[in-house]
């Protein structure tokens, strides 16, 4: 299924039914008065967040949604049937804004939330409500209220405990495949990962936690370079970050260059991202000279928590999972 994380849709609630103009007409009942029933209420359009949805793919082709109209009132004081509410399922983590003004309307930050995006119109009142001492036979009733038409922008920001960030080919996909049951595409060229991947990590003696792997970042990502701003938003909701560094590209004269590049892009995109707790992880210990490069990095990055692993062989991965779990517990 194609990953879609933005969509603009139009929702329309149902209009209310008309009130009825009717008079009581029965044999042997003199002076029957007005008995027009009320129109039914139009259906609401309701958004509900559910874990059954992973992306906004269902809005790729269908962009207009309309709830059922209320039925008209009938004689003998019969109220018209209300229109059915239209329920639209969306994934947790969806931010809903007004597509015209940009106003934030609702942030679905957990499963099971519901919100009425468009309220159905009220049904009109029948002519029985307008009988007075001077007008005993009112020949008019109220029309139903029209439904609301709302243009919504849906923006998905994945919900995860841990976000993995790093330059392309740092080994993020390999790592998430090792620590969870996720199966992202893995290859030896940049931007193998084109969509975010979620994985559930089971940790002994603790609750499972969710890890998000996003496509690799490059310099200028905060402006949209590479896959840039399209996916940086997916780590805004995480509790902490794993900053994964390819140990084979660490240069001895400037070992912190990859580390600074990613942190600069995070801070330029959002101060909130720059302030998140980080665990720096140097990957690819299985390659020659990486252990030496890792020692140089640790010497230069004083005061920074650094772990060394080989996601390919699994070296240090179990200790990394334990470290992540401890950090999440303290958070």
C-alpha positions as CSV (number, residue, x, y, z in Angstrom):
1,X,0.0,0.0,0.0
2,X,1.3,3.4,-0.9
3,X,2.2,5.6,2.1
4,X,0.2,8.8,2.0
5,X,0.7,11.3,4.9
6,X,-1.1,14.4,3.6
7,X,-4.6,14.8,2.1
8,X,-7.1,17.6,1.6
9,X,-10.8,16.5,1.8
10,X,-14.2,18.1,1.7
11,X,-16.8,16.9,4.2
12,X,-20.5,17.8,4.1
13,X,-23.0,17.1,6.9
14,X,-26.6,16.2,6.0
15,X,-29.2,18.9,5.8
16,X,-32.3,18.7,8.1
17,X,-35.6,17.6,6.8
18,X,-38.5,20.0,6.2
19,X,-41.3,20.4,8.7
20,X,-44.7,19.2,7.5
21,X,-47.8,21.2,6.9
22,X,-50.7,18.9,7.8
23,X,-54.1,19.1,9.4
24,X,-55.9,16.4,11.4
25,X,-58.7,14.9,9.3
26,X,-60.6,12.1,10.9
27,X,-64.2,11.0,10.7
28,X,-66.3,12.2,13.6
29,X,-63.5,14.4,15.0
30,X,-64.6,18.0,14.5
31,X,-62.2,21.0,14.1
32,X,-59.1,18.9,13.6
33,X,-56.1,21.2,14.1
34,X,-52.6,21.3,12.6
35,X,-50.5,18.1,13.2
36,X,-47.5,18.5,10.9
37,X,-44.4,16.6,12.3
38,X,-40.8,17.9,12.5
39,X,-38.1,17.2,10.0
40,X,-35.3,14.8,11.0
41,X,-31.8,16.0,11.9
42,X,-29.1,15.7,9.2
43,X,-26.2,13.3,9.9
44,X,-22.9,14.5,11.3
45,X,-19.5,13.8,9.8
46,X,-17.4,12.3,12.5
47,X,-13.6,11.6,12.4
48,X,-12.4,8.7,14.5
49,X,-8.7,7.7,15.1
50,X,-8.1,3.9,14.9
51,X,-5.0,1.8,14.9
52,X,-6.5,-0.1,11.9
53,X,-5.4,2.8,9.7
54,X,-1.7,3.3,9.1
55,X,-1.7,6.1,6.4
56,X,-4.1,8.4,4.7
57,X,-4.2,6.2,1.6
58,X,-8.0,6.0,1.5
59,X,-8.1,9.7,0.7
60,X,-5.9,9.4,-2.4
61,X,-8.9,9.2,-4.8
62,X,-12.0,9.8,-2.7
63,X,-11.9,13.4,-1.4
64,X,-15.6,14.3,-0.9
65,X,-17.7,12.8,1.9
66,X,-21.3,13.6,2.6
67,X,-23.5,12.4,5.5
68,X,-27.2,11.4,5.0
69,X,-29.9,14.0,5.0
70,X,-32.7,14.0,7.5
71,X,-36.1,12.9,6.3
72,X,-39.1,15.3,6.1
73,X,-41.8,15.4,8.7
74,X,-45.1,13.8,8.2
75,X,-48.7,14.3,9.2
76,X,-50.1,13.0,12.5
77,X,-47.1,14.6,14.3
78,X,-44.6,12.1,12.8
79,X,-41.1,13.3,13.1
80,X,-38.8,12.5,10.1
81,X,-36.0,10.0,10.6
82,X,-32.6,11.6,11.4
83,X,-29.8,11.1,8.9
84,X,-27.1,8.6,9.7
85,X,-23.8,10.0,10.8
86,X,-20.9,9.4,8.4
87,X,-17.9,8.0,10.3
88,X,-14.4,8.4,8.7
89,X,-11.5,6.4,10.2
90,X,-8.1,8.0,10.3
91,X,-4.8,6.9,11.8
92,X,-3.7,8.1,15.2
93,X,-1.3,11.0,14.9
94,X,-3.4,12.9,12.3
95,X,-3.4,16.7,12.7
96,X,-6.6,18.3,11.2
97,X,-6.5,21.9,10.1
98,X,-8.8,24.1,8.1
99,X,-7.6,23.8,4.5
100,X,-8.4,27.5,3.9
101,X,-7.3,29.4,7.0
102,X,-4.8,26.9,8.4
103,X,-6.4,26.9,11.8
104,X,-5.7,23.8,13.8
105,X,-9.0,22.1,14.5
106,X,-8.1,18.8,16.1
107,X,-5.0,16.8,16.9
108,X,-5.6,13.0,17.1
109,X,-2.7,12.1,19.3
110,X,-4.0,8.7,20.4
111,X,-6.3,5.9,19.2
112,X,-10.0,6.0,20.0
113,X,-10.6,9.7,19.8
114,X,-13.6,11.1,17.9
115,X,-14.5,14.6,16.7
116,X,-17.4,16.0,14.8
117,X,-16.0,17.7,11.8
118,X,-19.3,18.9,10.4
119,X,-22.6,19.1,12.3
120,X,-25.8,18.0,10.6
121,X,-28.5,20.6,10.1
122,X,-31.5,20.7,12.4
123,X,-34.9,19.6,11.1
124,X,-37.6,22.2,10.5
125,X,-40.5,22.4,12.8
126,X,-44.0,21.3,11.6
127,X,-46.9,23.6,11.4
128,X,-48.4,22.3,14.7
129,X,-45.8,24.5,16.5
130,X,-47.1,27.7,15.0
131,X,-50.8,27.5,16.1
132,X,-51.9,30.5,18.0
133,X,-55.2,32.0,19.3
134,X,-55.3,34.2,16.3
135,X,-54.0,31.7,13.7
136,X,-55.5,28.4,14.4
137,X,-54.6,26.9,10.9
138,X,-51.0,27.8,10.1
139,X,-50.2,26.8,6.6
140,X,-46.5,27.0,6.8
141,X,-43.6,25.1,8.5
142,X,-39.9,25.6,8.8
143,X,-37.4,24.3,6.2
144,X,-34.6,22.2,7.5
145,X,-31.2,23.8,8.2
146,X,-28.5,23.2,5.5
147,X,-25.6,21.0,6.4
148,X,-22.0,22.3,6.9
149,X,-19.4,22.1,4.2
150,X,-15.9,22.1,5.5
151,X,-12.5,21.8,3.7
152,X,-10.0,19.9,5.8
153,X,-6.3,19.3,5.6
154,X,-5.2,16.0,7.1
155,X,-1.5,15.7,8.1
156,X,-0.2,12.4,9.5
157,X,2.6,12.6,12.1
158,X,3.5,9.1,13.2
159,X,3.3,8.2,16.9
160,X,6.3,6.4,18.2
161,X,8.5,6.3,21.4
162,X,11.8,6.4,19.6
163,X,12.8,8.0,16.3
164,X,15.9,6.9,14.3
165,X,17.6,9.7,12.5
166,X,20.8,9.9,10.5
167,X,22.4,10.5,7.1
168,X,21.5,8.2,4.2
169,X,23.1,4.7,4.4
170,X,23.7,4.9,8.1
171,X,22.0,1.6,8.6
172,X,18.7,2.7,10.1
173,X,16.6,0.1,8.2
174,X,19.0,-2.7,9.2
175,X,18.8,-1.7,12.8
176,X,15.0,-1.6,13.0
177,X,14.9,-5.0,11.2
178,X,17.2,-6.4,13.9
179,X,15.4,-5.0,17.0
180,X,11.8,-5.5,15.7
181,X,9.7,-7.5,13.3
182,X,9.6,-4.7,10.7
183,X,10.9,-5.6,7.3
184,X,12.0,-2.4,5.5
185,X,13.8,-2.4,2.2
186,X,17.6,-2.7,2.7
187,X,20.2,-1.9,0.0
188,X,23.6,-0.4,-0.3
189,X,22.6,2.9,-1.9
190,X,21.3,6.2,-0.5
191,X,17.6,6.8,0.1
192,X,16.7,3.1,0.0
193,X,14.0,4.0,2.6
194,X,11.4,6.2,0.9
195,X,8.6,6.0,3.6
196,X,8.7,5.9,7.4
197,X,8.7,2.5,9.0
198,X,7.3,1.6,12.4
199,X,8.6,-1.4,14.5
200,X,7.5,-2.7,17.9
201,X,10.5,-3.7,20.1
202,X,10.0,-6.3,22.7
203,X,12.2,-5.7,25.8
204,X,12.5,-8.3,28.5
205,X,10.8,-7.3,31.7
206,X,9.4,-4.0,30.3
207,X,6.6,-2.8,28.1
208,X,7.3,-3.0,24.3
209,X,8.1,0.3,22.7
210,X,7.7,1.6,19.2
211,X,10.5,2.8,17.0
212,X,10.2,4.9,13.8
213,X,12.7,4.8,11.0
214,X,12.5,7.8,8.7
215,X,14.3,8.3,5.3
216,X,17.9,9.6,5.6
217,X,18.5,13.3,6.0
218,X,20.9,15.4,4.2
219,X,22.2,19.0,4.5
220,X,19.3,21.3,3.7
221,X,16.7,18.8,4.8
222,X,14.9,21.5,6.8
223,X,14.2,23.3,3.5
224,X,13.0,20.2,1.8
225,X,16.2,18.9,0.3
226,X,16.2,15.1,-0.3
227,X,13.1,13.9,1.4
228,X,13.5,16.7,4.0
229,X,10.5,18.3,5.6
230,X,8.2,15.7,4.2
231,X,9.3,13.2,6.8
232,X,10.9,15.3,9.6
233,X,7.5,15.8,11.0
234,X,7.2,12.1,11.7
235,X,9.7,12.3,14.6
236,X,8.1,15.4,16.2
237,X,5.9,13.2,18.5
238,X,8.7,10.8,19.6
239,X,9.9,10.8,23.2
240,X,13.6,10.4,22.3
241,X,15.9,10.0,19.2
242,X,18.5,7.5,18.2
243,X,21.2,9.4,16.3
244,X,22.7,6.7,14.1
245,X,26.1,7.5,12.5
246,X,27.9,5.4,9.9
247,X,31.2,4.7,11.5
248,X,32.9,4.1,8.1
249,X,32.4,7.8,7.1
250,X,33.8,9.4,10.3
251,X,36.9,11.5,9.3
252,X,39.8,11.6,11.7
253,X,40.3,15.4,11.2
254,X,36.6,16.2,11.7
255,X,34.9,13.2,13.3
256,X,31.8,15.2,14.5
257,X,30.9,16.5,11.0
258,X,28.0,13.9,10.4
259,X,26.7,14.5,14.0
260,X,26.7,18.2,13.6
261,X,25.0,18.1,10.2
262,X,22.0,16.2,11.5
263,X,21.6,18.2,14.7
264,X,21.8,21.4,12.6
265,X,18.9,20.2,10.4
266,X,16.8,19.2,13.4
267,X,17.3,22.6,15.1
268,X,16.6,24.5,11.8
269,X,13.4,22.6,11.3
270,X,12.1,22.7,14.9
271,X,13.6,23.7,18.3
272,X,11.4,21.1,19.8
273,X,13.2,18.4,17.8
274,X,16.6,19.8,18.8
275,X,15.8,19.6,22.5
276,X,14.7,15.9,22.4
277,X,16.9,13.5,24.3
278,X,19.4,11.7,22.0
279,X,21.4,8.5,22.2
280,X,24.2,8.6,19.7
281,X,24.9,5.2,18.1
282,X,27.9,4.5,15.9
283,X,27.1,1.7,13.5
284,X,29.1,-0.7,11.3
285,X,31.7,-2.0,13.8
286,X,32.1,-5.0,11.5
287,X,34.0,-2.8,9.0
288,X,37.7,-2.1,9.2
289,X,38.9,1.0,11.2
290,X,35.5,1.8,12.5
291,X,36.4,0.9,16.1
292,X,39.3,3.4,15.8
293,X,37.1,6.0,14.3
294,X,34.5,5.5,17.2
295,X,37.2,6.1,19.8
296,X,38.2,9.4,18.1
297,X,34.5,10.4,18.0
298,X,34.0,9.6,21.7
299,X,37.1,11.7,22.6
300,X,35.8,14.7,20.6
301,X,32.1,14.3,21.8
302,X,32.8,14.7,25.5
303,X,29.6,14.5,27.6
304,X,27.6,12.8,24.9
305,X,26.1,9.3,25.4
306,X,27.6,7.1,22.7
307,X,27.0,3.4,21.9
308,X,28.8,1.3,19.3
309,X,27.1,-1.5,17.4
310,X,27.0,-3.5,14.2
311,X,23.4,-3.7,13.1
312,X,24.5,-6.2,10.5
313,X,26.1,-8.8,12.8
314,X,24.1,-7.9,15.9
315,X,27.1,-6.8,18.0
316,X,26.0,-4.5,20.8
317,X,22.4,-4.4,19.6
318,X,21.0,-6.1,22.8
319,X,22.8,-3.7,25.0
320,X,21.4,-0.8,22.8
321,X,17.8,-2.0,23.3
322,X,18.4,-2.2,27.1
323,X,19.9,1.3,27.1
324,X,16.9,2.7,25.1
325,X,14.5,1.1,27.5
326,X,16.3,2.6,30.5
327,X,16.2,6.1,28.9
328,X,12.5,5.7,28.1
329,X,11.8,4.7,31.7
330,X,13.5,7.8,33.0
331,X,11.6,10.0,30.6
